Amino acid sequence: MVEHGDIRVVHRGGSKINFRDPVISHDSRLLLCASGECVKVFSTSTEECVHDLRGHTGLVTGLLLKPSNHLQVYSCSADGTVRLWDFTDGILIKTYVIGCPIYSIYASANHVGVIFVVTTTPSDRGSELFQLVAAHLPQSGDQLVEARELSAVIVDVSSNPAAIAFGKEGEFIASAKRLQLEVYFFKKQKSYRFFLKEDNKKGGRNTFTCVACHPTDDCIATGHEDGKIRLWRNFNQKKEYTYSTLHWHHNAVSSLCFTPEGTNLLSGGVESVLVQWRYNQESQKDFLPRLGGAITHINVSPDGALFCTSHSDNKITIIQSCVKVSAVIQGLVQGDSVKTDLMVDPRSKALVLNGKPGHLQFYSLQRDKLLYNLDIVQQEYIHEEGLQQFEVVKAAFNASGNWLATVEERQQKAAELELNLKLWEFDEQTQSFVLNTTISAPHEARITAMSFCLAADSQTTVLVSTSKDRHFKAWQLNAAAHTEDEGPSWSCEFVGAYHGLVPECCCFSADGSLLAVSFQEVVTVWSPSTWELLTTLSQPPGAVRDLCFGRLSCSKYLLGTTGNNLLCCWNLLTCSLEWSTVMDISLLLADPLSEDMAAFCCQDGCTDLFVFKPNEPRPLFSHKAVCSGKVARAVFAPREEMLESCVESSQWLNRSQLYFLTQYMDLMTFSTKAEEEQLMASSKQLVIDDSVAMTPFCLLLGKHRRQQENEDPLSSLTAERTPLPQGSAAIKELLQTPAHVLPSTSFLCSMFVRSLLISVTDSREEDKQVKEEMESEKEEEDSEGEMESSTSRPEAAAQGGQASESVAPPLTRAQVRELRRVKKLDHSWLSDILHT
């Protein structure tokens, strides 16, 4: 058995971008957000990811612009380090080692060389406590520095980053936890604590949820679970403090933020409405509704030009200061559970799974970006607790990706189950799926499985669905009718059953010649061409949960998992059980591009992975404890470029990459050491110098012209300037590169225009000389032609006598032209010098 070795489990795509507060750069051009173990830098205008700042080995838990340098940003992580980045170039500048997990980070311009971080503190009670610590960053030229000077500021704080905020010009810091507000003044080195009752007379919940401080005034805004906002004043005295109350939100206030000038206060919550309050004129407020999921964070750019909100559906909305949405950065939508399987769209190679309620989301794993949402239910979703609405529970693609099948269901209280089977056809013009056929009540009970015949050379498109009504049905695509108005449609071709047993799962073989359907403890094998029952396969007691045909050289095998923790392998040629082993397999799947199969086994509260081939008794690869809990869904995604790994432990990752969802809805994958090094190398932006290979920008700035002049100095005699070709790679690269990646236009314009200009040194005289040369060339060619005929015989005789002698190489046209030009030069000035 081969252990995992250099293969590790990583977040590669679909990480949460709403985990912590996003940060906007000073010029409002870039937005930074924590995403798993890296920091993503997005353009606020194009929504494209500009940089991926990688280096942390743990979850990134906070971002903060450096107060003394607006082009640098701090990031803190659970790996116990704080890293300083140049986010415009994507370069890691320095790493500060704190030595313990960090949960959030803060700083103030008045505290130079000091950052404030939240870390854990030991507790006698056994519960984890958090403290706010001031870390003094040492001035050192080394890239890796250990920050040893730590001092506690507030001993007991909340782990929620929104519950701590710096006050007016860094004079104080406010921290809220449960029912207590603590304000620490740095000059006095003294704290004041203010308490609220747990419930007021009207039943409101007074627990603190978030804190924000006015930038220029002594005012603290706090959000509460009952939806109220309190504005605290005179808090520098224990007894004379006051607060006023604002109330619009009907549920907990999740985030508060003042604008840089302090003229407005922004608030948000589960209503997904951004509320803008006028400071000192709280009766005047603006609203921006229907932003998507619940608002989790609010932030404002340092220049006040942009707002941004994070949402529970893994989305960041960029809003102009006039309260108008300008851009949306959408991550992978991760709900409470995934009803459908993880699928890969054969056309776009996108990951497909449940998204927004009633939708399927198409997510690009290569670009780590949501492509689009497909509305399946096509009904407005009503946000009301306890209301049962249609949900997408099953989905499947055919081999070419031209057809998509979905199942939606709704179970009302004391009512029958509502089922819809929908078939979607891909439209080339709109580049999306269009509803073709809707089948109401395709079965009398809940559908348990659904599968397309995935044979590439199949003449017909067939879909099979199994249900708890003890039947499976085959749906076939009918050819288009003769009339132009009607397109292809679907109809039921066959209904199958076996002794009144309930079918649990179904699977087609790779060539589409066999269909396997499990009826509790019996596996039936059918011929899709005649719908004849070919054979039945039995196994030890226990209902069959998963079925999987072997691929390529292992296509004669059929594998299945059972309810009594058995993995069985049948040989279809002998119709007998080849082998079986005791394994508690939660998920079994086959790689469509190889013979490899992956089995996720749950043991001792963790999930192990085994990769094997059905015809080999020894697993190719194993990885213990890939995650805690059970793996909910997994899929093999084909690679764009095949890896060339020769190591036995990682050969199964050469053609496909395995992605899986944990019980916490984290999308994980397996990565080799070579892949990690390649990603790290590609993320580093190096300063271009003469030793760097030629790039389109290097060509654009004219370095190739200087190299040509050094290599061929004689070429300068024939032409003063080498013209830039019209279809050059430099111009194409300049025109095709996204605008947010290029330098500013003012920087490029002068150089680009200068490279296109032609020198104007006596252009008219040059044209006249060219015409004269062409005329003289014609005359000389005519005279040469007359001489050739008369001298051909003597030349032949001379060649016979001088055969042993070497013949002088003929002159090129350029050299001939140069000689003619030298002949026509006026050398009279030279004779005058000689006579004198």
C-alpha positions, 0 to 999 in steps of 0.5 A: 500500500502506497502512503500519501507521501508528497500529496496533501489535501488543500483548498484549491477552489471555492473557498469562502470569500466572505469569511472576513472583512474585505479591504479596499485599496486607497485608490478604490481600484483593488479589493482584497479578501481572505480566501482559505489559505490565500489572499485574493486581489480583485479589480473593483471595475472588472471583477477579475482576480489580479493576484493570488497571495499565497504563503500561509499554511493555515486559514487566513483570518484577517486583512489590514492595510498598513497605515504608513504605506497604502500599497502594503497589506498585513494578513494574519493566519491560524498558522501563527504568522503575520505577513506583509505584502505588496498587493499591487505586485503580489510580492511577499515582503516580510513574515512576522512569527507570532507563535500562536494562532491569530484570529483577527488583526487591527492597527492605528496610524498613531501606533507606529510599528505596533499591530494588535492581534486577537489570540487565545489565552489559557483558561482554568475553566476548560473553555477557550478565552481570547485576548487582544495583544499588542505585538511590536514589530522589530525593524529588521532586514530579514524576511523572516522575523520573530515578534517576541515583544507581546503585551496584553491590552484587553484580557477577555474579548470576543473572537468575532472581529466585528466586535473590536474597533479603534476609536477617534485617531487611535485614542481608544479601542472598544470591545464588545462581548455578550452584554458588556462594552469595554473601552480602553484608553491608551493615554490613561491606560484604563478601561471603562466597562458598560453593561446591559440587561439580557432582555428589556421590558419588550422582550428585546435581546440586548446581546452585542453583535458588532462595534464601530467607532466614529473617525473624528467624534467620541461616539461608539455605535454598537449592533445588537441581536434584537436589531437595534443600534446604540450610539454611545457618548460620554463613555470616558466617564463611568457614570455619565455615559449616554446612548441613543437608539436606532431601530430598523432591522428586525433581526440581529445587526451583523455589521456596522461601519462609518464612512471616512468623514463620519457623515454616514453610518452603514448597517446590515443584517439578514434582511440583505438591505444596506441601510445608510444612516445620516450621522446626527440626522438619524431620521434620514436614511437610505436603503439598498435592498435585495442584495442577495444573501444575508449581509455579514460584513460592511467596509468602506474604501479609505477615500469613501468612493466605494462601499463593499458588503459580504454576504452569506451566499459567498458573495461580495457586492461593490457599491458606489457611494451614491448607493448603487451596485457597481460590481459583484464578486461571486464565489462558490455558493455553499449552502447547508447541504448539497442535494445533487451530486458534484458534477462536471459539465462536459462542455465548460469543464465547470463544477456543477452543484446546488447554488441559490435556492432553486438554481444550479451553479456552474463554477470554474475550478481553473479560474476559481470563479462562478460562471453563471446560475441556471434557474431550474425551479423558475419561481420566486423564492420566498424567505419565510421560515417553515415554508416548503418550496421546490428544491433541486434534488437530482441532476445529470449530464449526458456524455456530450453535455448537450442535455441536462436532466434535473429533478425538483420536488416539494413536500407540503405538510399533509399533502402529496409529494410534488415531482417534476423531471425537466430536460434541458437542451444546450442552446449554441446561440445563448450559450446556456441551457433552455428548457425542452421538456417538463414531465410532471409526476414522472414517478409516484414516489421520490426518485432515488437515482438518475443516470444518462447513457454516457457512451460517446458513439450511442445512436440514441440519448437515453435517461434512466430514473429509479424511484421508491415506487418500485419501478425504474423508467427509461426516457428516450430522446425522440428525433425532431418532427418534420415541422420547423416549429417543433424540436426534439422531445422526450418520452418514456420508452420502458418501465422495469421492475423486479419482484416488487423490490425498491430500486436504489441506484443505477449505472450504465457501462462505459460503452452503453451496452449494459445497465445495472440496477440494484433492487435492495440486495439484488443487482440486475443487469439489463440490455438497453437495446432490447430492455431484456434482463440479462442476469442477476447478481447476488451478494451477502445480505445488505442493500446495495447503495452504490454501483460503479462499472470499471473503465478501459481494461477493467470494464468487465468488472462491476463494483458495489457497496452494501449497507453491511459495510462490504465492497463487492466486485463482480466479474461480468464475464463469469457472472460471479463475485470476484472478490469482496472486503469489509469497508465502511464506504460512504462514497464510491466513484470511478475516474472516467479517464482511467481504470482508477477508482476512489473509495471514501471510508468513514472510520473513528469520526474521520474519512480515509481515502483509498485509490485502487484498480478493480483487477489489483488486490493492492491499493495504489494510494491511501490517505488517512484522515483526509477530513473529519466527519463523512465526505458528502460528495466527490467528483473526478474533474479532467485536467486541462493539461495532463501531469507527467508524474512518474511517482507511483503514489501520484500517477492516479492524479495525472489525468484527473483531479479529485475534488470532494465536499466535507460535512462543513461544505468545504471544497477540497482537493488533492495536490502534489508537491510539484503542483504546489511549487508550480503555483507558488512560482507562478504567483511571484511577480519578478522585476524584469531586467536584462537577464529575464527572457523576452516578453511582449512588454520587453518587445514593446519597449524596444529592447529587441531593436537594440539587440538587433543593432548590436548583432548586425551593425551593417544593417544600419547602413541600409535602413535607419530604423527597423519598422515594427511589423503590423501584426507583431506579438507585442501589439496583439498582446497589448490589445488583448491583455485585460486593462486591469493588468496593464500599467497606466495608459500615460506610462505606455502611451509615449513609448508605444507611439514613439515605436510606431513613428518613422524618422523624417530625415529628408524623406523626399530626397530618399524617395528621389534616390530610390526612383533613380536607383530603380531606373539605373537597375533596369538599365544595367539589367538590360545591358547585363542581359546583352553581355551574358549571351556574348560571354557565355562561351568564353566563360564556359571555356574558362570554367573548364580550365579553372575548375580547381580554383575556388569561385567567389561567392555572388553578391547579394542585392543589398550589397550590389545596391550599396556598391552602386550608391558608393559609385555615384558619390561625389569624390571631388573633395578628396582630389582637391585635398590631394592636389593641395 
